[in-house]
Structure formats: structure tokens, C-alpha cells
Amino acid sequence: MVAGLAGSALGQALFGNWGWHLGGMAVIPALLGAIIVVAVVAFIMTKVFNKA
């Protein structure tokens, strides 16, 4: 959940302020950033905890 929130803020900072707005945030850049950050965190966590 934290990765998704951080990703949404990062996505809006990286991709700009375009598209629909909801709650003061641009929806499409926030979704893109959240998806990217969650995917990266999930990949890292899988590699770290799956050392067996």
C-alpha cells in the first residue's frame, strides 16, 4: 500500500499533471507511477525472500 501511494506521487511528478483529476491528483500519471513502483517492489521482495 505504501509503495502504491509513493508511486502515485512519483508518477505525477515524472509524467506531469494531465488527464482526469480526482482529489487534486492526475489519475493517469498516478496510476502509471503506482503500477511501476509496485511492480519493482514486488520483484525486489520476491528476490530477497525467495532465496531458498
MITOR-387437 format. One record per atom (N, C-alpha, C, CB): residue number from 1; residue in three letters; atom name; x, y, z. Coordinates in steps of 0.02 Angstrom, whole numbers. Glycine has a CB too. Layout:
<drentis>
drenti k = NUM, r = ala, a = CA, px = X, py = Y, pz = Z
...
</drentis>
This chain:
<drentis>
drenti k = 1, r = met, a = N, px = 41, py = -59, pz = 0
drenti k = 1, r = met, a = CA, px = 0, py = 0, pz = 0
drenti k = 1, r = met, a = C, px = 44, py = 63, pz = 0
drenti k = 1, r = met, a = CB, px = -47, py = 0, pz = 61
drenti k = 2, r = val, a = N, px = 97, py = 61, pz = 39
drenti k = 2, r = val, a = CA, px = 142, py = 118, pz = 42
drenti k = 2, r = val, a = C, px = 176, py = 128, pz = -26
drenti k = 2, r = val, a = CB, px = 195, py = 109, pz = 97
drenti k = 3, r = ala, a = N, px = 194, py = 72, pz = -58
drenti k = 3, r = ala, a = CA, px = 226, py = 77, pz = -124
drenti k = 3, r = ala, a = C, px = 179, py = 108, pz = -175
drenti k = 3, r = ala, a = CB, px = 250, py = 8, pz = -148
drenti k = 4, r = gly, a = N, px = 115, py = 91, pz = -171
drenti k = 4, r = gly, a = CA, px = 66, py = 120, pz = -216
drenti k = 4, r = gly, a = C, px = 57, py = 194, pz = -207
drenti k = 4, r = gly, a = CB, px = 0, py = 85, pz = -208
drenti k = 5, r = leu, a = N, px = 55, py = 216, pz = -144
drenti k = 5, r = leu, a = CA, px = 48, py = 287, pz = -130
drenti k = 5, r = leu, a = C, px = 110, py = 326, pz = -152
drenti k = 5, r = leu, a = CB, px = 34, py = 299, pz = -56
drenti k = 6, r = ala, a = N, px = 168, py = 298, pz = -136
drenti k = 6, r = ala, a = CA, px = 230, py = 331, pz = -158
drenti k = 6, r = ala, a = C, px = 235, py = 332, pz = -234
drenti k = 6, r = ala, a = CB, px = 291, py = 295, pz = -128
drenti k = 7, r = gly, a = N, px = 215, py = 278, pz = -265
drenti k = 7, r = gly, a = CA, px = 216, py = 275, pz = -338
drenti k = 7, r = gly, a = C, px = 169, py = 324, pz = -371
drenti k = 7, r = gly, a = CB, px = 199, py = 207, pz = -361
drenti k = 8, r = ser, a = N, px = 112, py = 335, pz = -340
drenti k = 8, r = ser, a = CA, px = 65, py = 383, pz = -370
drenti k = 8, r = ser, a = C, px = 93, py = 454, pz = -366
drenti k = 8, r = ser, a = CB, px = -3, py = 380, pz = -334
drenti k = 9, r = ala, a = N, px = 125, py = 471, pz = -311
drenti k = 9, r = ala, a = CA, px = 156, py = 537, pz = -306
drenti k = 9, r = ala, a = C, px = 215, py = 544, pz = -355
drenti k = 9, r = ala, a = CB, px = 180, py = 551, pz = -234
drenti k = 10, r = leu, a = N, px = 254, py = 491, pz = -359
drenti k = 10, r = leu, a = CA, px = 311, py = 491, pz = -405
drenti k = 10, r = leu, a = C, px = 288, py = 494, pz = -478
drenti k = 10, r = leu, a = CB, px = 355, py = 429, pz = -394
drenti k = 11, r = gly, a = N, px = 236, py = 457, pz = -494
drenti k = 11, r = gly, a = CA, px = 209, py = 457, pz = -562
drenti k = 11, r = gly, a = C, px = 184, py = 525, pz = -583
drenti k = 11, r = gly, a = CB, px = 153, py = 408, pz = -568
drenti k = 12, r = gln, a = N, px = 152, py = 560, pz = -538
drenti k = 12, r = gln, a = CA, px = 128, py = 626, pz = -555
drenti k = 12, r = gln, a = C, px = 186, py = 674, pz = -564
drenti k = 12, r = gln, a = CB, px = 79, py = 652, pz = -502
drenti k = 13, r = ala, a = N, px = 239, py = 665, pz = -523
drenti k = 13, r = ala, a = CA, px = 298, py = 708, pz = -530
drenti k = 13, r = ala, a = C, px = 335, py = 695, pz = -595
drenti k = 13, r = ala, a = CB, px = 345, py = 698, pz = -470
drenti k = 14, r = leu, a = N, px = 339, py = 630, pz = -615
drenti k = 14, r = leu, a = CA, px = 376, py = 612, pz = -676
drenti k = 14, r = leu, a = C, px = 337, py = 625, pz = -740
drenti k = 14, r = leu, a = CB, px = 396, py = 540, pz = -673
drenti k = 15, r = phe, a = N, px = 273, py = 604, pz = -740
drenti k = 15, r = phe, a = CA, px = 233, py = 607, pz = -801
drenti k = 15, r = phe, a = C, px = 193, py = 670, pz = -809
drenti k = 15, r = phe, a = CB, px = 187, py = 549, pz = -803
drenti k = 16, r = gly, a = N, px = 191, py = 713, pz = -759
drenti k = 16, r = gly, a = CA, px = 157, py = 777, pz = -765
drenti k = 16, r = gly, a = C, px = 87, py = 776, pz = -737
drenti k = 16, r = gly, a = CB, px = 155, py = 797, pz = -837
drenti k = 17, r = asn, a = N, px = 51, py = 828, pz = -752
drenti k = 17, r = asn, a = CA, px = -15, py = 841, pz = -724
drenti k = 17, r = asn, a = C, px = -66, py = 844, pz = -780
drenti k = 17, r = asn, a = CB, px = -15, py = 907, pz = -683
drenti k = 18, r = trp, a = N, px = -79, py = 788, pz = -812
drenti k = 18, r = trp, a = CA, px = -125, py = 786, pz = -869
drenti k = 18, r = trp, a = C, px = -178, py = 733, pz = -857
drenti k = 18, r = trp, a = CB, px = -88, py = 773, pz = -935
drenti k = 19, r = gly, a = N, px = -231, py = 736, pz = -895
drenti k = 19, r = gly, a = CA, px = -285, py = 687, pz = -888
drenti k = 19, r = gly, a = C, px = -335, py = 708, pz = -835
drenti k = 19, r = gly, a = CB, px = -257, py = 618, pz = -872
drenti k = 20, r = trp, a = N, px = -376, py = 659, pz = -814
drenti k = 20, r = trp, a = CA, px = -427, py = 672, pz = -764
drenti k = 20, r = trp, a = C, px = -394, py = 687, pz = -697
drenti k = 20, r = trp, a = CB, px = -474, py = 613, pz = -758
drenti k = 21, r = his, a = N, px = -430, py = 726, pz = -656
drenti k = 21, r = his, a = CA, px = -406, py = 743, pz = -589
drenti k = 21, r = his, a = C, px = -458, py = 719, pz = -539
drenti k = 21, r = his, a = CB, px = -394, py = 819, pz = -582
drenti k = 22, r = leu, a = N, px = -433, py = 688, pz = -486
drenti k = 22, r = leu, a = CA, px = -476, py = 664, pz = -432
drenti k = 22, r = leu, a = C, px = -439, py = 676, pz = -367
drenti k = 22, r = leu, a = CB, px = -495, py = 588, pz = -442
drenti k = 23, r = gly, a = N, px = -468, py = 713, pz = -322
drenti k = 23, r = gly, a = CA, px = -436, py = 728, pz = -258
drenti k = 23, r = gly, a = C, px = -372, py = 768, pz = -265
drenti k = 23, r = gly, a = CB, px = -421, py = 664, pz = -222
drenti k = 24, r = gly, a = N, px = -368, py = 809, pz = -316
drenti k = 24, r = gly, a = CA, px = -309, py = 851, pz = -326
drenti k = 24, r = gly, a = C, px = -251, py = 816, pz = -360
drenti k = 24, r = gly, a = CB, px = -287, py = 877, pz = -261
drenti k = 25, r = met, a = N, px = -261, py = 754, pz = -382
drenti k = 25, r = met, a = CA, px = -207, py = 718, pz = -417
drenti k = 25, r = met, a = C, px = -230, py = 698, pz = -487
drenti k = 25, r = met, a = CB, px = -186, py = 654, pz = -376
drenti k = 26, r = ala, a = N, px = -183, py = 698, pz = -533
drenti k = 26, r = ala, a = CA, px = -198, py = 675, pz = -600
drenti k = 26, r = ala, a = C, px = -201, py = 598, pz = -599
drenti k = 26, r = ala, a = CB, px = -144, py = 700, pz = -651
drenti k = 27, r = val, a = N, px = -255, py = 570, pz = -622
drenti k = 27, r = val, a = CA, px = -268, py = 499, pz = -614
drenti k = 27, r = val, a = C, px = -221, py = 455, pz = -656
drenti k = 27, r = val, a = CB, px = -340, py = 484, pz = -633
drenti k = 28, r = ile, a = N, px = -213, py = 470, pz = -719
drenti k = 28, r = ile, a = CA, px = -173, py = 426, pz = -763
drenti k = 28, r = ile, a = C, px = -99, py = 425, pz = -744
drenti k = 28, r = ile, a = CB, px = -181, py = 449, pz = -836
drenti k = 29, r = pro, a = N, px = -66, py = 482, pz = -733
drenti k = 29, r = pro, a = CA, px = 3, py = 479, pz = -711
drenti k = 29, r = pro, a = C, px = 11, py = 445, pz = -643
drenti k = 29, r = pro, a = CB, px = 33, py = 548, pz = -707
drenti k = 30, r = ala, a = N, px = -37, py = 454, pz = -598
drenti k = 30, r = ala, a = CA, px = -34, py = 422, pz = -532
drenti k = 30, r = ala, a = C, px = -40, py = 347, pz = -539
drenti k = 30, r = ala, a = CB, px = -89, py = 449, pz = -487
drenti k = 31, r = leu, a = N, px = -84, py = 323, pz = -582
drenti k = 31, r = leu, a = CA, px = -91, py = 251, pz = -593
drenti k = 31, r = leu, a = C, px = -28, py = 221, pz = -624
drenti k = 31, r = leu, a = CB, px = -152, py = 237, pz = -637
drenti k = 32, r = leu, a = N, px = 0, py = 255, pz = -673
drenti k = 32, r = leu, a = CA, px = 61, py = 231, pz = -705
drenti k = 32, r = leu, a = C, px = 118, py = 226, pz = -654
drenti k = 32, r = leu, a = CB, px = 81, py = 276, pz = -763
drenti k = 33, r = gly, a = N, px = 126, py = 278, pz = -615
drenti k = 33, r = gly, a = CA, px = 179, py = 277, pz = -564
drenti k = 33, r = gly, a = C, px = 168, py = 223, pz = -512
drenti k = 33, r = gly, a = CB, px = 184, py = 344, pz = -531
drenti k = 34, r = ala, a = N, px = 106, py = 214, pz = -490
drenti k = 34, r = ala, a = CA, px = 92, py = 163, pz = -440
drenti k = 34, r = ala, a = C, px = 104, py = 93, pz = -467
drenti k = 34, r = ala, a = CB, px = 19, py = 169, pz = -416
drenti k = 35, r = ile, a = N, px = 84, py = 81, pz = -528
drenti k = 35, r = ile, a = CA, px = 95, py = 15, pz = -558
drenti k = 35, r = ile, a = C, px = 169, py = 0, pz = -565
drenti k = 35, r = ile, a = CB, px = 61, py = 11, pz = -628
drenti k = 36, r = ile, a = N, px = 208, py = 49, pz = -587
drenti k = 36, r = ile, a = CA, px = 280, py = 38, pz = -596
drenti k = 36, r = ile, a = C, px = 314, py = 25, pz = -529
drenti k = 36, r = ile, a = CB, px = 312, py = 99, pz = -631
drenti k = 37, r = val, a = N, px = 299, py = 66, pz = -479
drenti k = 37, r = val, a = CA, px = 333, py = 59, pz = -414
drenti k = 37, r = val, a = C, px = 312, py = -6, pz = -380
drenti k = 37, r = val, a = CB, px = 317, py = 118, pz = -369
drenti k = 38, r = val, a = N, px = 249, py = -24, pz = -383
drenti k = 38, r = val, a = CA, px = 226, py = -87, pz = -352
drenti k = 38, r = val, a = C, px = 258, py = -147, pz = -387
drenti k = 38, r = val, a = CB, px = 149, py = -92, pz = -355
drenti k = 39, r = ala, a = N, px = 265, py = -145, pz = -453
drenti k = 39, r = ala, a = CA, px = 297, py = -200, pz = -489
drenti k = 39, r = ala, a = C, px = 370, py = -206, pz = -469
drenti k = 39, r = ala, a = CB, px = 290, py = -189, pz = -565
drenti k = 40, r = val, a = N, px = 405, py = -150, pz = -463
drenti k = 40, r = val, a = CA, px = 476, py = -152, pz = -444
drenti k = 40, r = val, a = C, px = 484, py = -178, pz = -373
drenti k = 40, r = val, a = CB, px = 507, py = -82, pz = -451
drenti k = 41, r = val, a = N, px = 443, py = -154, pz = -327
drenti k = 41, r = val, a = CA, px = 446, py = -177, pz = -257
drenti k = 41, r = val, a = C, px = 430, py = -251, pz = -252
drenti k = 41, r = val, a = CB, px = 399, py = -135, pz = -212
drenti k = 42, r = ala, a = N, px = 380, py = -274, pz = -288
drenti k = 42, r = ala, a = CA, px = 361, py = -345, pz = -287
drenti k = 42, r = ala, a = C, px = 418, py = -388, pz = -314
drenti k = 42, r = ala, a = CB, px = 297, py = -357, pz = -328
drenti k = 43, r = phe, a = N, px = 451, py = -365, pz = -367
drenti k = 43, r = phe, a = CA, px = 508, py = -402, pz = -395
drenti k = 43, r = phe, a = C, px = 565, py = -407, pz = -345
drenti k = 43, r = phe, a = CB, px = 532, py = -368, pz = -460
drenti k = 44, r = ile, a = N, px = 581, py = -351, pz = -313
drenti k = 44, r = ile, a = CA, px = 635, py = -350, pz = -264
drenti k = 44, r = ile, a = C, px = 618, py = -395, pz = -204
drenti k = 44, r = ile, a = CB, px = 649, py = -278, pz = -241
drenti k = 45, r = met, a = N, px = 557, py = -390, pz = -179
drenti k = 45, r = met, a = CA, px = 538, py = -431, pz = -121
drenti k = 45, r = met, a = C, px = 539, py = -505, pz = -138
drenti k = 45, r = met, a = CB, px = 468, py = -411, pz = -97
drenti k = 46, r = thr, a = N, px = 520, py = -523, pz = -199
drenti k = 46, r = thr, a = CA, px = 522, py = -593, pz = -220
drenti k = 46, r = thr, a = C, px = 594, py = -618, pz = -221
drenti k = 46, r = thr, a = CB, px = 490, py = -601, pz = -289
drenti k = 47, r = lys, a = N, px = 640, py = -577, pz = -246
drenti k = 47, r = lys, a = CA, px = 710, py = -597, pz = -249
drenti k = 47, r = lys, a = C, px = 741, py = -602, pz = -180
drenti k = 47, r = lys, a = CB, px = 751, py = -548, pz = -293
drenti k = 48, r = val, a = N, px = 723, py = -557, pz = -135
drenti k = 48, r = val, a = CA, px = 752, py = -556, pz = -68
drenti k = 48, r = val, a = C, px = 727, py = -614, pz = -26
drenti k = 48, r = val, a = CB, px = 735, py = -490, pz = -34
drenti k = 49, r = phe, a = N, px = 662, py = -627, pz = -26
drenti k = 49, r = phe, a = CA, px = 633, py = -677, pz = 18
drenti k = 49, r = phe, a = C, px = 627, py = -746, pz = -13
drenti k = 49, r = phe, a = CB, px = 565, py = -655, pz = 40
drenti k = 50, r = asn, a = N, px = 647, py = -754, pz = -75
drenti k = 50, r = asn, a = CA, px = 642, py = -819, pz = -108
drenti k = 50, r = asn, a = C, px = 712, py = -847, pz = -121
drenti k = 50, r = asn, a = CB, px = 602, py = -813, pz = -174
drenti k = 51, r = lys, a = N, px = 755, py = -844, pz = -71
drenti k = 51, r = lys, a = CA, px = 824, py = -867, pz = -79
drenti k = 51, r = lys, a = C, px = 832, py = -942, pz = -65
drenti k = 51, r = lys, a = CB, px = 869, py = -829, pz = -33
drenti k = 52, r = ala, a = N, px = 779, py = -977, pz = -51
drenti k = 52, r = ala, a = CA, px = 783, py = -1049, pz = -34
drenti k = 52, r = ala, a = C, px = 803, py = -1088, pz = -93
drenti k = 52, r = ala, a = CB, px = 717, py = -1075, pz = -8
</drentis>
